[in-house]
Amino acid sequence: MPSDEQCSDCRFFTPMGDRYAPEEPWGECRKYAPKLLAGSSGSSWPSVDADDWCGEYEAEIPILKAPQDPPCG
């Protein structure tokens, strides 16, 4: 697996901060709908560490900005 194919670089990763320490960032995988939590009426996306990986990685899609007109002057 190439080292850049990790959760933090995946288009479905949503960063949530650091779980235990700043050097261990984590987030949620939003590839699929949230799952119901056992014994609860709530649901959640799976929590993943930023350096985790899976077989469904998709590169983040860059957001292109529209060109701006030069300032009038």
PDB file of N, H, CA, C and O in Angstrom:
ATOM      1  N   MET A   1       0.841  -1.177   0.000  1.00  0.00           N
ATOM      2  CA  MET A   1       0.000   0.000   0.000  1.00  0.00           C
ATOM      3  C   MET A   1       0.884   1.238   0.000  1.00  0.00           C
ATOM      4  O   MET A   1       1.756   1.351   0.862  1.00  0.00           O
ATOM      5  N   PRO A   2       0.698   2.169  -0.928  1.00  0.00           N
ATOM      6  CA  PRO A   2       1.440   3.419  -0.893  1.00  0.00           C
ATOM      7  C   PRO A   2       1.137   4.181   0.398  1.00  0.00           C
ATOM      8  O   PRO A   2       0.011   4.151   0.894  1.00  0.00           O
ATOM      9  N   SER A   3       2.140   4.857   0.933  1.00  0.00           N
ATOM     10  H   SER A   3       3.055   4.881   0.530  1.00  0.00           H
ATOM     11  CA  SER A   3       1.983   5.512   2.220  1.00  0.00           C
ATOM     12  C   SER A   3       0.958   6.644   2.205  1.00  0.00           C
ATOM     13  O   SER A   3       0.451   7.014   3.264  1.00  0.00           O
ATOM     14  N   ASP A   4       0.639   7.202   1.043  1.00  0.00           N
ATOM     15  H   ASP A   4       1.051   6.901   0.182  1.00  0.00           H
ATOM     16  CA  ASP A   4      -0.327   8.297   1.010  1.00  0.00           C
ATOM     17  C   ASP A   4      -1.776   7.809   0.996  1.00  0.00           C
ATOM     18  O   ASP A   4      -2.695   8.623   1.082  1.00  0.00           O
ATOM     19  N   GLU A   5      -1.992   6.520   0.893  1.00  0.00           N
ATOM     20  H   GLU A   5      -1.245   5.859   0.824  1.00  0.00           H
ATOM     21  CA  GLU A   5      -3.357   5.993   0.913  1.00  0.00           C
ATOM     22  C   GLU A   5      -3.762   5.677   2.355  1.00  0.00           C
ATOM     23  O   GLU A   5      -3.904   4.516   2.740  1.00  0.00           O
ATOM     24  N   GLN A   6      -3.943   6.730   3.130  1.00  0.00           N
ATOM     25  H   GLN A   6      -3.828   7.673   2.818  1.00  0.00           H
ATOM     26  CA  GLN A   6      -4.376   6.566   4.507  1.00  0.00           C
ATOM     27  C   GLN A   6      -5.608   7.427   4.732  1.00  0.00           C
ATOM     28  O   GLN A   6      -5.920   8.304   3.926  1.00  0.00           O
ATOM     29  N   CYS A   7      -6.292   7.178   5.813  1.00  0.00           N
ATOM     30  H   CYS A   7      -6.039   6.466   6.468  1.00  0.00           H
ATOM     31  CA  CYS A   7      -7.571   7.842   6.065  1.00  0.00           C
ATOM     32  C   CYS A   7      -7.490   9.364   5.964  1.00  0.00           C
ATOM     33  O   CYS A   7      -8.385   9.991   5.397  1.00  0.00           O
ATOM     34  N   SER A   8      -6.434   9.963   6.505  1.00  0.00           N
ATOM     35  H   SER A   8      -5.707   9.454   6.966  1.00  0.00           H
ATOM     36  CA  SER A   8      -6.341  11.426   6.506  1.00  0.00           C
ATOM     37  C   SER A   8      -6.307  12.020   5.103  1.00  0.00           C
ATOM     38  O   SER A   8      -6.596  13.204   4.934  1.00  0.00           O
ATOM     39  N   ASP A   9      -5.960  11.225   4.093  1.00  0.00           N
ATOM     40  H   ASP A   9      -5.725  10.263   4.230  1.00  0.00           H
ATOM     41  CA  ASP A   9      -5.903  11.709   2.713  1.00  0.00           C
ATOM     42  C   ASP A   9      -7.092  11.242   1.875  1.00  0.00           C
ATOM     43  O   ASP A   9      -7.149  11.504   0.673  1.00  0.00           O
ATOM     44  N   CYS A  10      -8.029  10.561   2.500  1.00  0.00           N
ATOM     45  H   CYS A  10      -7.984  10.348   3.476  1.00  0.00           H
ATOM     46  CA  CYS A  10      -9.191  10.013   1.796  1.00  0.00           C
ATOM     47  C   CYS A  10     -10.314  11.045   1.725  1.00  0.00           C
ATOM     48  O   CYS A  10     -10.488  11.839   2.650  1.00  0.00           O
ATOM     49  N   ARG A  11     -11.058  11.038   0.656  1.00  0.00           N
ATOM     50  H   ARG A  11     -10.917  10.393  -0.095  1.00  0.00           H
ATOM     51  CA  ARG A  11     -12.156  12.000   0.494  1.00  0.00           C
ATOM     52  C   ARG A  11     -13.299  11.787   1.473  1.00  0.00           C
ATOM     53  O   ARG A  11     -14.113  12.690   1.664  1.00  0.00           O
ATOM     54  N   PHE A  12     -13.384  10.616   2.100  1.00  0.00           N
ATOM     55  H   PHE A  12     -12.723   9.882   1.945  1.00  0.00           H
ATOM     56  CA  PHE A  12     -14.471  10.326   3.031  1.00  0.00           C
ATOM     57  C   PHE A  12     -14.112  10.602   4.488  1.00  0.00           C
ATOM     58  O   PHE A  12     -14.954  10.434   5.370  1.00  0.00           O
ATOM     59  N   PHE A  13     -12.875  11.023   4.754  1.00  0.00           N
ATOM     60  H   PHE A  13     -12.191  11.159   4.037  1.00  0.00           H
ATOM     61  CA  PHE A  13     -12.403  11.276   6.112  1.00  0.00           C
ATOM     62  C   PHE A  13     -12.816  12.665   6.580  1.00  0.00           C
ATOM     63  O   PHE A  13     -12.606  13.651   5.873  1.00  0.00           O
ATOM     64  N   THR A  14     -13.402  12.742   7.768  1.00  0.00           N
ATOM     65  H   THR A  14     -13.573  11.942   8.342  1.00  0.00           H
ATOM     66  CA  THR A  14     -13.737  14.014   8.393  1.00  0.00           C
ATOM     67  C   THR A  14     -12.949  14.122   9.689  1.00  0.00           C
ATOM     68  O   THR A  14     -13.224  13.379  10.632  1.00  0.00           O
ATOM     69  N   PRO A  15     -11.969  15.034   9.764  1.00  0.00           N
ATOM     70  CA  PRO A  15     -11.168  15.134  10.975  1.00  0.00           C
ATOM     71  C   PRO A  15     -12.013  15.596  12.159  1.00  0.00           C
ATOM     72  O   PRO A  15     -12.888  16.450  12.019  1.00  0.00           O
ATOM     73  N   MET A  16     -11.736  15.018  13.323  1.00  0.00           N
ATOM     74  H   MET A  16     -11.025  14.324  13.437  1.00  0.00           H
ATOM     75  CA  MET A  16     -12.493  15.350  14.528  1.00  0.00           C
ATOM     76  C   MET A  16     -11.590  15.859  15.649  1.00  0.00           C
ATOM     77  O   MET A  16     -12.098  16.202  16.716  1.00  0.00           O
ATOM     78  N   GLY A  17     -10.298  15.922  15.457  1.00  0.00           N
ATOM     79  H   GLY A  17      -9.885  15.643  14.590  1.00  0.00           H
ATOM     80  CA  GLY A  17      -9.386  16.385  16.496  1.00  0.00           C
ATOM     81  C   GLY A  17      -8.491  15.267  16.967  1.00  0.00           C
ATOM     82  O   GLY A  17      -8.270  14.285  16.258  1.00  0.00           O
ATOM     83  N   ASP A  18      -7.983  15.423  18.165  1.00  0.00           N
ATOM     84  H   ASP A  18      -8.163  16.220  18.741  1.00  0.00           H
ATOM     85  CA  ASP A  18      -7.105  14.401  18.715  1.00  0.00           C
ATOM     86  C   ASP A  18      -7.824  13.652  19.827  1.00  0.00           C
ATOM     87  O   ASP A  18      -8.414  14.262  20.718  1.00  0.00           O
ATOM     88  N   ARG A  19      -7.771  12.349  19.769  1.00  0.00           N
ATOM     89  H   ARG A  19      -7.291  11.853  19.045  1.00  0.00           H
ATOM     90  CA  ARG A  19      -8.482  11.513  20.727  1.00  0.00           C
ATOM     91  C   ARG A  19      -7.749  11.469  22.070  1.00  0.00           C
ATOM     92  O   ARG A  19      -8.363  11.707  23.110  1.00  0.00           O
ATOM     93  N   TYR A  20      -6.474  11.175  22.065  1.00  0.00           N
ATOM     94  H   TYR A  20      -5.975  10.982  21.220  1.00  0.00           H
ATOM     95  CA  TYR A  20      -5.695  11.010  23.289  1.00  0.00           C
ATOM     96  C   TYR A  20      -4.588  12.044  23.407  1.00  0.00           C
ATOM     97  O   TYR A  20      -4.271  12.506  24.503  1.00  0.00           O
ATOM     98  N   ALA A  21      -4.014  12.395  22.296  1.00  0.00           N
ATOM     99  H   ALA A  21      -4.271  12.019  21.405  1.00  0.00           H
ATOM    100  CA  ALA A  21      -2.906  13.340  22.276  1.00  0.00           C
ATOM    101  C   ALA A  21      -2.835  13.981  20.897  1.00  0.00           C
ATOM    102  O   ALA A  21      -3.262  13.379  19.912  1.00  0.00           O
ATOM    103  N   PRO A  22      -2.297  15.201  20.818  1.00  0.00           N
ATOM    104  CA  PRO A  22      -2.232  15.884  19.514  1.00  0.00           C
ATOM    105  C   PRO A  22      -1.480  15.104  18.444  1.00  0.00           C
ATOM    106  O   PRO A  22      -1.746  15.291  17.257  1.00  0.00           O
ATOM    107  N   GLU A  23      -0.561  14.248  18.825  1.00  0.00           N
ATOM    108  H   GLU A  23      -0.345  14.096  19.790  1.00  0.00           H
ATOM    109  CA  GLU A  23       0.186  13.492  17.818  1.00  0.00           C
ATOM    110  C   GLU A  23      -0.583  12.276  17.313  1.00  0.00           C
ATOM    111  O   GLU A  23      -0.070  11.525  16.484  1.00  0.00           O
ATOM    112  N   GLU A  24      -1.812  12.070  17.801  1.00  0.00           N
ATOM    113  H   GLU A  24      -2.229  12.680  18.475  1.00  0.00           H
ATOM    114  CA  GLU A  24      -2.640  10.948  17.364  1.00  0.00           C
ATOM    115  C   GLU A  24      -3.994  11.446  16.849  1.00  0.00           C
ATOM    116  O   GLU A  24      -5.020  11.181  17.475  1.00  0.00           O
ATOM    117  N   PRO A  25      -4.013  12.165  15.716  1.00  0.00           N
ATOM    118  CA  PRO A  25      -5.282  12.683  15.199  1.00  0.00           C
ATOM    119  C   PRO A  25      -6.216  11.559  14.747  1.00  0.00           C
ATOM    120  O   PRO A  25      -5.769  10.479  14.361  1.00  0.00           O
ATOM    121  N   TRP A  26      -7.505  11.833  14.802  1.00  0.00           N
ATOM    122  H   TRP A  26      -7.868  12.710  15.115  1.00  0.00           H
ATOM    123  CA  TRP A  26      -8.503  10.846  14.400  1.00  0.00           C
ATOM    124  C   TRP A  26      -9.649  11.570  13.704  1.00  0.00           C
ATOM    125  O   TRP A  26      -9.674  12.799  13.637  1.00  0.00           O
ATOM    126  N   GLY A  27     -10.586  10.798  13.191  1.00  0.00           N
ATOM    127  H   GLY A  27     -10.565   9.800  13.245  1.00  0.00           H
ATOM    128  CA  GLY A  27     -11.745  11.372  12.526  1.00  0.00           C
ATOM    129  C   GLY A  27     -12.803  10.322  12.300  1.00  0.00           C
ATOM    130  O   GLY A  27     -12.774   9.249  12.902  1.00  0.00           O
ATOM    131  N   GLU A  28     -13.741  10.642  11.424  1.00  0.00           N
ATOM    132  H   GLU A  28     -13.764  11.514  10.935  1.00  0.00           H
ATOM    133  CA  GLU A  28     -14.826   9.716  11.102  1.00  0.00           C
ATOM    134  C   GLU A  28     -14.753   9.355   9.629  1.00  0.00           C
ATOM    135  O   GLU A  28     -14.436  10.195   8.787  1.00  0.00           O
ATOM    136  N   CYS A  29     -15.049   8.095   9.325  1.00  0.00           N
ATOM    137  H   CYS A  29     -15.306   7.413  10.010  1.00  0.00           H
ATOM    138  CA  CYS A  29     -15.136   7.645   7.945  1.00  0.00           C
ATOM    139  C   CYS A  29     -16.580   7.806   7.502  1.00  0.00           C
ATOM    140  O   CYS A  29     -17.481   7.214   8.098  1.00  0.00           O
ATOM    141  N   ARG A  30     -16.810   8.592   6.470  1.00  0.00           N
ATOM    142  H   ARG A  30     -16.079   9.073   5.986  1.00  0.00           H
ATOM    143  CA  ARG A  30     -18.173   8.858   6.004  1.00  0.00           C
ATOM    144  C   ARG A  30     -18.440   8.247   4.632  1.00  0.00           C
ATOM    145  O   ARG A  30     -19.210   8.784   3.835  1.00  0.00           O
ATOM    146  N   LYS A  31     -17.794   7.122   4.378  1.00  0.00           N
ATOM    147  H   LYS A  31     -17.169   6.686   5.025  1.00  0.00           H
ATOM    148  CA  LYS A  31     -18.008   6.400   3.113  1.00  0.00           C
ATOM    149  C   LYS A  31     -19.448   5.906   3.009  1.00  0.00           C
ATOM    150  O   LYS A  31     -20.056   5.966   1.941  1.00  0.00           O
ATOM    151  N   TYR A  32     -19.986   5.419   4.119  1.00  0.00           N
ATOM    152  H   TYR A  32     -19.492   5.370   4.987  1.00  0.00           H
ATOM    153  CA  TYR A  32     -21.354   4.881   4.149  1.00  0.00           C
ATOM    154  C   TYR A  32     -22.165   5.606   5.211  1.00  0.00           C
ATOM    155  O   TYR A  32     -21.616   6.377   5.998  1.00  0.00           O
ATOM    156  N   ALA A  33     -23.442   5.366   5.235  1.00  0.00           N
ATOM    157  H   ALA A  33     -23.887   4.739   4.595  1.00  0.00           H
ATOM    158  CA  ALA A  33     -24.326   5.976   6.236  1.00  0.00           C
ATOM    159  C   ALA A  33     -23.901   5.569   7.641  1.00  0.00           C
ATOM    160  O   ALA A  33     -23.289   4.515   7.816  1.00  0.00           O
ATOM    161  N   PRO A  34     -24.217   6.392   8.655  1.00  0.00           N
ATOM    162  CA  PRO A  34     -23.869   6.029  10.027  1.00  0.00           C
ATOM    163  C   PRO A  34     -24.547   4.729  10.448  1.00  0.00           C
ATOM    164  O   PRO A  34     -25.618   4.380   9.950  1.00  0.00           O
ATOM    165  N   LYS A  35     -23.911   4.029  11.361  1.00  0.00           N
ATOM    166  H   LYS A  35     -23.042   4.312  11.765  1.00  0.00           H
ATOM    167  CA  LYS A  35     -24.428   2.757  11.879  1.00  0.00           C
ATOM    168  C   LYS A  35     -25.130   2.996  13.211  1.00  0.00           C
ATOM    169  O   LYS A  35     -24.718   3.855  13.991  1.00  0.00           O
ATOM    170  N   LEU A  36     -26.189   2.233  13.469  1.00  0.00           N
ATOM    171  H   LEU A  36     -26.523   1.535  12.836  1.00  0.00           H
ATOM    172  CA  LEU A  36     -26.866   2.304  14.764  1.00  0.00           C
ATOM    173  C   LEU A  36     -25.928   1.801  15.849  1.00  0.00           C
ATOM    174  O   LEU A  36     -25.210   0.819  15.657  1.00  0.00           O
ATOM    175  N   LEU A  37     -25.939   2.483  16.991  1.00  0.00           N
ATOM    176  H   LEU A  37     -26.521   3.280  17.147  1.00  0.00           H
ATOM    177  CA  LEU A  37     -25.115   2.071  18.120  1.00  0.00           C
ATOM    178  C   LEU A  37     -25.880   1.060  18.963  1.00  0.00           C
ATOM    179  O   LEU A  37     -27.051   1.273  19.278  1.00  0.00           O
ATOM    180  N   ALA A  38     -25.231  -0.029  19.328  1.00  0.00           N
ATOM    181  H   ALA A  38     -24.279  -0.201  19.073  1.00  0.00           H
ATOM    182  CA  ALA A  38     -25.876  -1.070  20.142  1.00  0.00           C
ATOM    183  C   ALA A  38     -26.318  -0.484  21.482  1.00  0.00           C
ATOM    184  O   ALA A  38     -25.557   0.226  22.138  1.00  0.00           O
ATOM    185  N   GLY A  39     -27.539  -0.784  21.879  1.00  0.00           N
ATOM    186  H   GLY A  39     -28.158  -1.361  21.346  1.00  0.00           H
ATOM    187  CA  GLY A  39     -28.074  -0.328  23.156  1.00  0.00           C
ATOM    188  C   GLY A  39     -28.376   1.154  23.208  1.00  0.00           C
ATOM    189  O   GLY A  39     -28.481   1.722  24.296  1.00  0.00           O
ATOM    190  N   SER A  40     -28.518   1.794  22.059  1.00  0.00           N
ATOM    191  H   SER A  40     -28.433   1.333  21.176  1.00  0.00           H
ATOM    192  CA  SER A  40     -28.769   3.230  22.013  1.00  0.00           C
ATOM    193  C   SER A  40     -29.738   3.540  20.883  1.00  0.00           C
ATOM    194  O   SER A  40     -29.933   2.733  19.974  1.00  0.00           O
ATOM    195  N   SER A  41     -30.332   4.704  20.955  1.00  0.00           N
ATOM    196  H   SER A  41     -30.173   5.359  21.694  1.00  0.00           H
ATOM    197  CA  SER A  41     -31.210   5.120  19.858  1.00  0.00           C
ATOM    198  C   SER A  41     -30.445   5.991  18.864  1.00  0.00           C
ATOM    199  O   SER A  41     -31.029   6.488  17.901  1.00  0.00           O
ATOM    200  N   GLY A  42     -29.135   6.180  19.091  1.00  0.00           N
ATOM    201  H   GLY A  42     -28.661   5.777  19.874  1.00  0.00           H
ATOM    202  CA  GLY A  42     -28.331   7.026  18.223  1.00  0.00           C
ATOM    203  C   GLY A  42     -27.554   6.233  17.188  1.00  0.00           C
ATOM    204  O   GLY A  42     -27.589   5.003  17.158  1.00  0.00           O
ATOM    205  N   SER A  43     -26.857   6.966  16.351  1.00  0.00           N
ATOM    206  H   SER A  43     -26.829   7.966  16.376  1.00  0.00           H
ATOM    207  CA  SER A  43     -26.029   6.344  15.327  1.00  0.00           C
ATOM    208  C   SER A  43     -24.725   7.126  15.214  1.00  0.00           C
ATOM    209  O   SER A  43     -24.617   8.248  15.710  1.00  0.00           O
ATOM    210  N   SER A  44     -23.749   6.529  14.566  1.00  0.00           N
ATOM    211  H   SER A  44     -23.837   5.618  14.163  1.00  0.00           H
ATOM    212  CA  SER A  44     -22.449   7.169  14.429  1.00  0.00           C
ATOM    213  C   SER A  44     -21.708   6.609  13.226  1.00  0.00           C
ATOM    214  O   SER A  44     -21.910   5.461  12.830  1.00  0.00           O
ATOM    215  N   TRP A  45     -20.844   7.444  12.652  1.00  0.00           N
ATOM    216  H   TRP A  45     -20.680   8.377  12.974  1.00  0.00           H
ATOM    217  CA  TRP A  45     -19.918   6.959  11.637  1.00  0.00           C
ATOM    218  C   TRP A  45     -18.764   6.275  12.360  1.00  0.00           C
ATOM    219  O   TRP A  45     -18.495   6.592  13.518  1.00  0.00           O
ATOM    220  N   PRO A  46     -18.081   5.352  11.707  1.00  0.00           N
ATOM    221  CA  PRO A  46     -16.942   4.692  12.353  1.00  0.00           C
ATOM    222  C   PRO A  46     -15.827   5.695  12.661  1.00  0.00           C
ATOM    223  O   PRO A  46     -15.510   6.552  11.837  1.00  0.00           O
ATOM    224  N   SER A  47     -15.239   5.580  13.850  1.00  0.00           N
ATOM    225  H   SER A  47     -15.496   4.883  14.519  1.00  0.00           H
ATOM    226  CA  SER A  47     -14.072   6.381  14.222  1.00  0.00           C
ATOM    227  C   SER A  47     -12.828   5.686  13.692  1.00  0.00           C
ATOM    228  O   SER A  47     -12.676   4.472  13.828  1.00  0.00           O
ATOM    229  N   VAL A  48     -11.937   6.469  13.084  1.00  0.00           N
ATOM    230  H   VAL A  48     -12.060   7.456  12.974  1.00  0.00           H
ATOM    231  CA  VAL A  48     -10.696   5.925  12.543  1.00  0.00           C
ATOM    232  C   VAL A  48      -9.538   6.846  12.911  1.00  0.00           C
ATOM    233  O   VAL A  48      -9.716   8.055  13.059  1.00  0.00           O
ATOM    234  N   ASP A  49      -8.354   6.265  13.058  1.00  0.00           N
ATOM    235  H   ASP A  49      -8.209   5.282  12.938  1.00  0.00           H
ATOM    236  CA  ASP A  49      -7.159   7.074  13.243  1.00  0.00           C
ATOM    237  C   ASP A  49      -6.748   7.634  11.882  1.00  0.00           C
ATOM    238  O   ASP A  49      -6.977   7.000  10.852  1.00  0.00           O
ATOM    239  N   ALA A  50      -6.148   8.806  11.879  1.00  0.00           N
ATOM    240  H   ALA A  50      -5.962   9.321  12.716  1.00  0.00           H
ATOM    241  CA  ALA A  50      -5.776   9.456  10.627  1.00  0.00           C
ATOM    242  C   ALA A  50      -4.824   8.614   9.787  1.00  0.00           C
ATOM    243  O   ALA A  50      -4.828   8.712   8.560  1.00  0.00           O
ATOM    244  N   ASP A  51      -4.005   7.783  10.440  1.00  0.00           N
ATOM    245  H   ASP A  51      -4.001   7.703  11.437  1.00  0.00           H
ATOM    246  CA  ASP A  51      -3.055   6.973   9.671  1.00  0.00           C
ATOM    247  C   ASP A  51      -3.557   5.555   9.403  1.00  0.00           C
ATOM    248  O   ASP A  51      -2.787   4.710   8.945  1.00  0.00           O
ATOM    249  N   ASP A  52      -4.844   5.277   9.682  1.00  0.00           N
ATOM    250  H   ASP A  52      -5.469   5.963  10.054  1.00  0.00           H
ATOM    251  CA  ASP A  52      -5.447   3.995   9.318  1.00  0.00           C
ATOM    252  C   ASP A  52      -5.618   3.941   7.803  1.00  0.00           C
ATOM    253  O   ASP A  52      -5.401   4.938   7.114  1.00  0.00           O
ATOM    254  N   TRP A  53      -6.002   2.790   7.291  1.00  0.00           N
ATOM    255  H   TRP A  53      -6.178   1.980   7.850  1.00  0.00           H
ATOM    256  CA  TRP A  53      -6.280   2.636   5.865  1.00  0.00           C
ATOM    257  C   TRP A  53      -7.256   1.486   5.682  1.00  0.00           C
ATOM    258  O   TRP A  53      -7.444   0.668   6.583  1.00  0.00           O
ATOM    259  N   CYS A  54      -7.876   1.432   4.510  1.00  0.00           N
ATOM    260  H   CYS A  54      -7.724   2.097   3.779  1.00  0.00           H
ATOM    261  CA  CYS A  54      -8.749   0.312   4.164  1.00  0.00           C
ATOM    262  C   CYS A  54      -8.683   0.100   2.660  1.00  0.00           C
ATOM    263  O   CYS A  54      -7.967   0.816   1.960  1.00  0.00           O
ATOM    264  N   GLY A  55      -9.408  -0.856   2.176  1.00  0.00           N
ATOM    265  H   GLY A  55      -9.990  -1.437   2.745  1.00  0.00           H
ATOM    266  CA  GLY A  55      -9.401  -1.165   0.756  1.00  0.00           C
ATOM    267  C   GLY A  55     -10.316  -0.289  -0.075  1.00  0.00           C
ATOM    268  O   GLY A  55     -10.429  -0.495  -1.283  1.00  0.00           O
ATOM    269  N   GLU A  56     -10.980   0.697   0.548  1.00  0.00           N
ATOM    270  H   GLU A  56     -10.888   0.864   1.530  1.00  0.00           H
ATOM    271  CA  GLU A  56     -11.920   1.542  -0.193  1.00  0.00           C
ATOM    272  C   GLU A  56     -11.467   2.993  -0.275  1.00  0.00           C
ATOM    273  O   GLU A  56     -12.281   3.895  -0.471  1.00  0.00           O
ATOM    274  N   TYR A  57     -10.175   3.212  -0.125  1.00  0.00           N
ATOM    275  H   TYR A  57      -9.514   2.479   0.035  1.00  0.00           H
ATOM    276  CA  TYR A  57      -9.594   4.550  -0.187  1.00  0.00           C
ATOM    277  C   TYR A  57      -9.915   5.219  -1.524  1.00  0.00           C
ATOM    278  O   TYR A  57      -9.830   4.595  -2.582  1.00  0.00           O
ATOM    279  N   GLU A  58     -10.281   6.491  -1.455  1.00  0.00           N
ATOM    280  H   GLU A  58     -10.350   6.998  -0.595  1.00  0.00           H
ATOM    281  CA  GLU A  58     -10.432   7.313  -2.658  1.00  0.00           C
ATOM    282  C   GLU A  58      -9.751   8.644  -2.378  1.00  0.00           C
ATOM    283  O   GLU A  58      -9.991   9.274  -1.347  1.00  0.00           O
ATOM    284  N   ALA A  59      -8.908   9.059  -3.295  1.00  0.00           N
ATOM    285  H   ALA A  59      -8.713   8.547  -4.132  1.00  0.00           H
ATOM    286  CA  ALA A  59      -8.182  10.312  -3.122  1.00  0.00           C
ATOM    287  C   ALA A  59      -9.151  11.477  -2.981  1.00  0.00           C
ATOM    288  O   ALA A  59     -10.234  11.485  -3.568  1.00  0.00           O
ATOM    289  N   GLU A  60      -8.739  12.450  -2.198  1.00  0.00           N
ATOM    290  H   GLU A  60      -7.860  12.443  -1.721  1.00  0.00           H
ATOM    291  CA  GLU A  60      -9.563  13.647  -2.010  1.00  0.00           C
ATOM    292  C   GLU A  60      -9.672  14.394  -3.334  1.00  0.00           C
ATOM    293  O   GLU A  60      -8.697  14.486  -4.081  1.00  0.00           O
ATOM    294  N   ILE A  61     -10.842  14.921  -3.621  1.00  0.00           N
ATOM    295  H   ILE A  61     -11.633  14.846  -3.015  1.00  0.00           H
ATOM    296  CA  ILE A  61     -11.070  15.662  -4.858  1.00  0.00           C
ATOM    297  C   ILE A  61     -10.737  17.124  -4.604  1.00  0.00           C
ATOM    298  O   ILE A  61     -11.354  17.751  -3.743  1.00  0.00           O
ATOM    299  N   PRO A  62      -9.766  17.685  -5.338  1.00  0.00           N
ATOM    300  CA  PRO A  62      -9.416  19.090  -5.100  1.00  0.00           C
ATOM    301  C   PRO A  62     -10.564  20.023  -5.482  1.00  0.00           C
ATOM    302  O   PRO A  62     -11.270  19.793  -6.464  1.00  0.00           O
ATOM    303  N   ILE A  63     -10.733  21.058  -4.702  1.00  0.00           N
ATOM    304  H   ILE A  63     -10.160  21.245  -3.904  1.00  0.00           H
ATOM    305  CA  ILE A  63     -11.762  22.064  -4.980  1.00  0.00           C
ATOM    306  C   ILE A  63     -11.096  23.178  -5.774  1.00  0.00           C
ATOM    307  O   ILE A  63     -10.145  23.807  -5.311  1.00  0.00           O
ATOM    308  N   LEU A  64     -11.607  23.409  -6.967  1.00  0.00           N
ATOM    309  H   LEU A  64     -12.380  22.898  -7.343  1.00  0.00           H
ATOM    310  CA  LEU A  64     -11.034  24.431  -7.832  1.00  0.00           C
ATOM    311  C   LEU A  64     -11.711  25.762  -7.560  1.00  0.00           C
ATOM    312  O   LEU A  64     -12.937  25.848  -7.489  1.00  0.00           O
ATOM    313  N   LYS A  65     -10.904  26.790  -7.409  1.00  0.00           N
ATOM    314  H   LYS A  65      -9.908  26.720  -7.467  1.00  0.00           H
ATOM    315  CA  LYS A  65     -11.442  28.129  -7.177  1.00  0.00           C
ATOM    316  C   LYS A  65     -11.570  28.842  -8.518  1.00  0.00           C
ATOM    317  O   LYS A  65     -10.722  28.693  -9.398  1.00  0.00           O
ATOM    318  N   ALA A  66     -12.641  29.617  -8.662  1.00  0.00           N
ATOM    319  H   ALA A  66     -13.331  29.738  -7.948  1.00  0.00           H
ATOM    320  CA  ALA A  66     -12.843  30.395  -9.876  1.00  0.00           C
ATOM    321  C   ALA A  66     -11.805  31.504  -9.930  1.00  0.00           C
ATOM    322  O   ALA A  66     -11.468  32.078  -8.894  1.00  0.00           O
ATOM    323  N   PRO A  67     -11.292  31.817 -11.106  1.00  0.00           N
ATOM    324  CA  PRO A  67     -10.326  32.912 -11.212  1.00  0.00           C
ATOM    325  C   PRO A  67     -10.986  34.218 -10.834  1.00  0.00           C
ATOM    326  O   PRO A  67     -12.161  34.444 -11.123  1.00  0.00           O
ATOM    327  N   GLN A  68     -10.221  35.074 -10.185  1.00  0.00           N
ATOM    328  H   GLN A  68      -9.267  34.891  -9.950  1.00  0.00           H
ATOM    329  CA  GLN A  68     -10.746  36.385  -9.785  1.00  0.00           C
ATOM    330  C   GLN A  68     -10.279  37.445 -10.767  1.00  0.00           C
ATOM    331  O   GLN A  68      -9.181  37.373 -11.319  1.00  0.00           O
ATOM    332  N   ASP A  69     -11.144  38.433 -10.970  1.00  0.00           N
ATOM    333  H   ASP A  69     -12.036  38.492 -10.522  1.00  0.00           H
ATOM    334  CA  ASP A  69     -10.761  39.561 -11.834  1.00  0.00           C
ATOM    335  C   ASP A  69      -9.704  40.388 -11.132  1.00  0.00           C
ATOM    336  O   ASP A  69      -9.745  40.536  -9.911  1.00  0.00           O
ATOM    337  N   PRO A  70      -8.753  40.932 -11.887  1.00  0.00           N
ATOM    338  CA  PRO A  70      -7.756  41.793 -11.253  1.00  0.00           C
ATOM    339  C   PRO A  70      -8.430  43.045 -10.713  1.00  0.00           C
ATOM    340  O   PRO A  70      -9.429  43.503 -11.268  1.00  0.00           O
ATOM    341  N   PRO A  71      -7.888  43.601  -9.630  1.00  0.00           N
ATOM    342  CA  PRO A  71      -8.504  44.806  -9.058  1.00  0.00           C
ATOM    343  C   PRO A  71      -8.442  45.987 -10.039  1.00  0.00           C
ATOM    344  O   PRO A  71      -7.463  46.159 -10.766  1.00  0.00           O
ATOM    345  N   CYS A  72      -9.500  46.785 -10.039  1.00  0.00           N
ATOM    346  H   CYS A  72     -10.295  46.645  -9.449  1.00  0.00           H
ATOM    347  CA  CYS A  72      -9.539  47.975 -10.884  1.00  0.00           C
ATOM    348  C   CYS A  72      -8.641  49.044 -10.265  1.00  0.00           C
ATOM    349  O   CYS A  72      -8.578  49.186  -9.044  1.00  0.00           O
ATOM    350  N   GLY A  73      -7.986  49.752 -11.078  1.00  0.00           N
ATOM    351  H   GLY A  73      -8.037  49.636 -12.070  1.00  0.00           H
ATOM    352  CA  GLY A  73      -7.123  50.660 -10.404  1.00  0.00           C
ATOM    353  C   GLY A  73      -6.635  51.805 -11.062  1.00  0.00           C
ATOM    354  O   GLY A  73      -5.888  52.586 -10.471  1.00  0.00           O
TER     355      GLY A  73
END
